[in-house]
Amino acid sequence: MTVIGCGPFHGGQPEICVPIVVETIVDFVNANPNSSLRQVNLVEHQNDVVINEIEKTISAVRDGQPINTQQLPGIVQNRAAHNAEFPNTWVDMGNYIWKNVLVPNNLVEYDDVYMKFIVTLQEEVVQIERVQNPTLYRQFKAQKETVTTQLRMSGLAHILVTQDLFHGTLRGVAEKICKDGFDKGYAGRNDTRFGKGVYFATTASYSSAFATRDQNGLSHIILAEVITGHYCLGNPDLRVAPVKQDGTPYNSVVDDMQDPELYVVFKDASVYPKYIITYR
């Protein structure tokens, strides 16, 4: 990861550090046309002034200089105090309690999500939005830490705690999920074969069957981080996860123990909706 520090604002004026940072990025891109560098993280401790000025200057450079814009690294706002708790891709939300942020298609972050989607569903991706909801993220993070500890104490530290899985839905429902989280109270509307919980698929192609197109011909799939942990085979009668011999519950249930395509969870805090992928 490439990181550039802007310095404390009171110690370095924007008119001094902005040209230096931009010059450094542009010079590197021009001198290394085949570089794999796609993203530069900027650290600014106190406010957005330097970062905002750099973004404006980068835009001007794109328009006014002979540079390959596909190779010009994207810029991510990255605050030291902020990143200790939340993903370093998150940007400032102002006074919003949650926010969907459009991910520029020249970032590695975009490529990562796009590749997970396109590997099984060759549709045109219109946009990818990052879901920034501090309340939901804190709840999920706490649950993830709890499960990680439980697995370690049970001698199951080798088990993968979370997976990125897909969930197809309507745009309006996706917005509600991003604001309030997944709600197993709505379980049973589409599938209850493996329990009355929230369903996630390992492939976008499977979830696309539940991503009903809207009036604009667009469909929407959520890419979520799901605590799958220690799982067992599901059944239609389950309303909560089955309990193991040691008295602790399984973390999820699946459709197939050998090669799961579906995972079902019964705790709302076991999921964080990371992205909304819009496609046609």
Secondary structure as a PSIPRED ss2 file (coil, helix, strand):
# PSIPRED VFORMAT (PSIPRED V4.0)

   1 M C   1.000  0.000  0.000
   2 T E   0.000  0.000  1.000
   3 V E   0.000  0.000  1.000
   4 I E   0.000  0.000  1.000
   5 G E   0.000  0.000  1.000
   6 C C   1.000  0.000  0.000
   7 G C   1.000  0.000  0.000
   8 P C   1.000  0.000  0.000
   9 F C   1.000  0.000  0.000
  10 H C   1.000  0.000  0.000
  11 G C   1.000  0.000  0.000
  12 G C   1.000  0.000  0.000
  13 Q C   1.000  0.000  0.000
  14 P H   0.000  1.000  0.000
  15 E H   0.000  1.000  0.000
  16 I H   0.000  1.000  0.000
  17 C H   0.000  1.000  0.000
  18 V H   0.000  1.000  0.000
  19 P H   0.000  1.000  0.000
  20 I H   0.000  1.000  0.000
  21 V H   0.000  1.000  0.000
  22 V H   0.000  1.000  0.000
  23 E H   0.000  1.000  0.000
  24 T H   0.000  1.000  0.000
  25 I H   0.000  1.000  0.000
  26 V H   0.000  1.000  0.000
  27 D H   0.000  1.000  0.000
  28 F H   0.000  1.000  0.000
  29 V H   0.000  1.000  0.000
  30 N H   0.000  1.000  0.000
  31 A H   0.000  1.000  0.000
  32 N C   1.000  0.000  0.000
  33 P C   1.000  0.000  0.000
  34 N C   1.000  0.000  0.000
  35 S C   1.000  0.000  0.000
  36 S C   1.000  0.000  0.000
  37 L C   1.000  0.000  0.000
  38 R C   1.000  0.000  0.000
  39 Q E   0.000  0.000  1.000
  40 V E   0.000  0.000  1.000
  41 N E   0.000  0.000  1.000
  42 L E   0.000  0.000  1.000
  43 V E   0.000  0.000  1.000
  44 E C   1.000  0.000  0.000
  45 H C   1.000  0.000  0.000
  46 Q C   1.000  0.000  0.000
  47 N C   1.000  0.000  0.000
  48 D C   1.000  0.000  0.000
  49 V H   0.000  1.000  0.000
  50 V H   0.000  1.000  0.000
  51 I H   0.000  1.000  0.000
  52 N H   0.000  1.000  0.000
  53 E H   0.000  1.000  0.000
  54 I H   0.000  1.000  0.000
  55 E H   0.000  1.000  0.000
  56 K H   0.000  1.000  0.000
  57 T H   0.000  1.000  0.000
  58 I H   0.000  1.000  0.000
  59 S H   0.000  1.000  0.000
  60 A H   0.000  1.000  0.000
  61 V H   0.000  1.000  0.000
  62 R H   0.000  1.000  0.000
  63 D H   0.000  1.000  0.000
  64 G H   0.000  1.000  0.000
  65 Q C   1.000  0.000  0.000
  66 P C   1.000  0.000  0.000
  67 I C   1.000  0.000  0.000
  68 N C   1.000  0.000  0.000
  69 T H   0.000  1.000  0.000
  70 Q H   0.000  1.000  0.000
  71 Q H   0.000  1.000  0.000
  72 L C   1.000  0.000  0.000
  73 P C   1.000  0.000  0.000
  74 G E   0.000  0.000  1.000
  75 I E   0.000  0.000  1.000
  76 V E   0.000  0.000  1.000
  77 Q E   0.000  0.000  1.000
  78 N E   0.000  0.000  1.000
  79 R C   1.000  0.000  0.000
  80 A H   0.000  1.000  0.000
  81 A H   0.000  1.000  0.000
  82 H H   0.000  1.000  0.000
  83 N H   0.000  1.000  0.000
  84 A C   1.000  0.000  0.000
  85 E C   1.000  0.000  0.000
  86 F C   1.000  0.000  0.000
  87 P C   1.000  0.000  0.000
  88 N C   1.000  0.000  0.000
  89 T C   1.000  0.000  0.000
  90 W C   1.000  0.000  0.000
  91 V C   1.000  0.000  0.000
  92 D C   1.000  0.000  0.000
  93 M C   1.000  0.000  0.000
  94 G C   1.000  0.000  0.000
  95 N C   1.000  0.000  0.000
  96 Y C   1.000  0.000  0.000
  97 I C   1.000  0.000  0.000
  98 W C   1.000  0.000  0.000
  99 K E   0.000  0.000  1.000
 100 N E   0.000  0.000  1.000
 101 V E   0.000  0.000  1.000
 102 L E   0.000  0.000  1.000
 103 V C   1.000  0.000  0.000
 104 P C   1.000  0.000  0.000
 105 N C   1.000  0.000  0.000
 106 N C   1.000  0.000  0.000
 107 L C   1.000  0.000  0.000
 108 V H   0.000  1.000  0.000
 109 E H   0.000  1.000  0.000
 110 Y H   0.000  1.000  0.000
 111 D H   0.000  1.000  0.000
 112 D H   0.000  1.000  0.000
 113 V H   0.000  1.000  0.000
 114 Y H   0.000  1.000  0.000
 115 M H   0.000  1.000  0.000
 116 K H   0.000  1.000  0.000
 117 F H   0.000  1.000  0.000
 118 I H   0.000  1.000  0.000
 119 V C   1.000  0.000  0.000
 120 T C   1.000  0.000  0.000
 121 L C   1.000  0.000  0.000
 122 Q C   1.000  0.000  0.000
 123 E C   1.000  0.000  0.000
 124 E C   1.000  0.000  0.000
 125 V E   0.000  0.000  1.000
 126 V E   0.000  0.000  1.000
 127 Q E   0.000  0.000  1.000
 128 I E   0.000  0.000  1.000
 129 E E   0.000  0.000  1.000
 130 R E   0.000  0.000  1.000
 131 V E   0.000  0.000  1.000
 132 Q E   0.000  0.000  1.000
 133 N C   1.000  0.000  0.000
 134 P H   0.000  1.000  0.000
 135 T H   0.000  1.000  0.000
 136 L H   0.000  1.000  0.000
 137 Y H   0.000  1.000  0.000
 138 R H   0.000  1.000  0.000
 139 Q H   0.000  1.000  0.000
 140 F H   0.000  1.000  0.000
 141 K H   0.000  1.000  0.000
 142 A H   0.000  1.000  0.000
 143 Q H   0.000  1.000  0.000
 144 K H   0.000  1.000  0.000
 145 E H   0.000  1.000  0.000
 146 T H   0.000  1.000  0.000
 147 V H   0.000  1.000  0.000
 148 T H   0.000  1.000  0.000
 149 T H   0.000  1.000  0.000
 150 Q H   0.000  1.000  0.000
 151 L H   0.000  1.000  0.000
 152 R H   0.000  1.000  0.000
 153 M H   0.000  1.000  0.000
 154 S C   1.000  0.000  0.000
 155 G C   1.000  0.000  0.000
 156 L C   1.000  0.000  0.000
 157 A C   1.000  0.000  0.000
 158 H C   1.000  0.000  0.000
 159 I C   1.000  0.000  0.000
 160 L C   1.000  0.000  0.000
 161 V C   1.000  0.000  0.000
 162 T E   0.000  0.000  1.000
 163 Q E   0.000  0.000  1.000
 164 D E   0.000  0.000  1.000
 165 L E   0.000  0.000  1.000
 166 F E   0.000  0.000  1.000
 167 H E   0.000  0.000  1.000
 168 G E   0.000  0.000  1.000
 169 T E   0.000  0.000  1.000
 170 L C   1.000  0.000  0.000
 171 R H   0.000  1.000  0.000
 172 G H   0.000  1.000  0.000
 173 V H   0.000  1.000  0.000
 174 A H   0.000  1.000  0.000
 175 E H   0.000  1.000  0.000
 176 K H   0.000  1.000  0.000
 177 I H   0.000  1.000  0.000
 178 C H   0.000  1.000  0.000
 179 K H   0.000  1.000  0.000
 180 D H   0.000  1.000  0.000
 181 G C   1.000  0.000  0.000
 182 F C   1.000  0.000  0.000
 183 D C   1.000  0.000  0.000
 184 K H   0.000  1.000  0.000
 185 G H   0.000  1.000  0.000
 186 Y H   0.000  1.000  0.000
 187 A C   1.000  0.000  0.000
 188 G C   1.000  0.000  0.000
 189 R C   1.000  0.000  0.000
 190 N C   1.000  0.000  0.000
 191 D C   1.000  0.000  0.000
 192 T C   1.000  0.000  0.000
 193 R C   1.000  0.000  0.000
 194 F C   1.000  0.000  0.000
 195 G C   1.000  0.000  0.000
 196 K C   1.000  0.000  0.000
 197 G C   1.000  0.000  0.000
 198 V E   0.000  0.000  1.000
 199 Y E   0.000  0.000  1.000
 200 F E   0.000  0.000  1.000
 201 A E   0.000  0.000  1.000
 202 T C   1.000  0.000  0.000
 203 T C   1.000  0.000  0.000
 204 A H   0.000  1.000  0.000
 205 S H   0.000  1.000  0.000
 206 Y H   0.000  1.000  0.000
 207 S H   0.000  1.000  0.000
 208 S H   0.000  1.000  0.000
 209 A H   0.000  1.000  0.000
 210 F H   0.000  1.000  0.000
 211 A C   1.000  0.000  0.000
 212 T C   1.000  0.000  0.000
 213 R C   1.000  0.000  0.000
 214 D C   1.000  0.000  0.000
 215 Q C   1.000  0.000  0.000
 216 N C   1.000  0.000  0.000
 217 G C   1.000  0.000  0.000
 218 L C   1.000  0.000  0.000
 219 S E   0.000  0.000  1.000
 220 H E   0.000  0.000  1.000
 221 I E   0.000  0.000  1.000
 222 I E   0.000  0.000  1.000
 223 L E   0.000  0.000  1.000
 224 A E   0.000  0.000  1.000
 225 E E   0.000  0.000  1.000
 226 V E   0.000  0.000  1.000
 227 I E   0.000  0.000  1.000
 228 T C   1.000  0.000  0.000
 229 G C   1.000  0.000  0.000
 230 H C   1.000  0.000  0.000
 231 Y E   0.000  0.000  1.000
 232 C E   0.000  0.000  1.000
 233 L E   0.000  0.000  1.000
 234 G C   1.000  0.000  0.000
 235 N C   1.000  0.000  0.000
 236 P C   1.000  0.000  0.000
 237 D C   1.000  0.000  0.000
 238 L C   1.000  0.000  0.000
 239 R C   1.000  0.000  0.000
 240 V C   1.000  0.000  0.000
 241 A C   1.000  0.000  0.000
 242 P C   1.000  0.000  0.000
 243 V E   0.000  0.000  1.000
 244 K C   1.000  0.000  0.000
 245 Q C   1.000  0.000  0.000
 246 D C   1.000  0.000  0.000
 247 G C   1.000  0.000  0.000
 248 T C   1.000  0.000  0.000
 249 P E   0.000  0.000  1.000
 250 Y C   1.000  0.000  0.000
 251 N C   1.000  0.000  0.000
 252 S E   0.000  0.000  1.000
 253 V E   0.000  0.000  1.000
 254 V E   0.000  0.000  1.000
 255 D C   1.000  0.000  0.000
 256 D C   1.000  0.000  0.000
 257 M C   1.000  0.000  0.000
 258 Q C   1.000  0.000  0.000
 259 D C   1.000  0.000  0.000
 260 P C   1.000  0.000  0.000
 261 E C   1.000  0.000  0.000
 262 L E   0.000  0.000  1.000
 263 Y E   0.000  0.000  1.000
 264 V E   0.000  0.000  1.000
 265 V E   0.000  0.000  1.000
 266 F C   1.000  0.000  0.000
 267 K C   1.000  0.000  0.000
 268 D H   0.000  1.000  0.000
 269 A H   0.000  1.000  0.000
 270 S H   0.000  1.000  0.000
 271 V E   0.000  0.000  1.000
 272 Y E   0.000  0.000  1.000
 273 P E   0.000  0.000  1.000
 274 K E   0.000  0.000  1.000
 275 Y E   0.000  0.000  1.000
 276 I E   0.000  0.000  1.000
 277 I E   0.000  0.000  1.000
 278 T E   0.000  0.000  1.000
 279 Y E   0.000  0.000  1.000
 280 R C   1.000  0.000  0.000
